[in-house]
């Protein structure tokens, strides 16, 4: 009976770890360029918030349209679903398509809908935390869950009652996050370059 020596096994196509590290190190400038572009996008968001909101409104409307279309097509194509489920999926999809068309044709309505959705989600999330705090009989997380729940409900109510503030805050947060991510990518690119030169 012959034995197989592992050292003579056929080579695989997988790159060696050193080759992979060298490849990553050689492309540090791609990460640098991506960081610069991300910072530029963040500055653009902060400099032109109106344009950002316009893009956001269009994207939200397109998302509603595509989500609704997928649901409608799924309801038609999936013969395995019970008839009641197919009808429900088709109706939900049709409503989403109608909402998407309304949002794309009326961008102000799109932004208002987006803000109201954000506010409702905040409230629902906050209520969930409060319920979890009440249900936590051990008391270990009750205080934190209660605090985050109340803050979430308050944030949701503020968003719903003052959508202009919510939109301005959203744009500012997106712009600031893009700038921070861009700075982090640039720092990572230079760190990779230093490691590859060492």
Secondary structure, DSSP 8 states (H G I E B T S, - for coil): -----GGGS---SS--HHHHHHHHHHTHHHHHHHHHHHHHHHHHHHH-HHHHHHHHHHHHHHHHHHHHHHHHHHHHH-TTS-HHHHHHHHHHHHHHHHHHHHHHH-HHHHHHHHHHHHHHHHHHHHHHHHHHHHH-TT-SSHHHHHHHHHHHHHHHHHHHH-HHHHHHHHHHHHHHHHHHHHHHHHHHHHHHHHHHH-
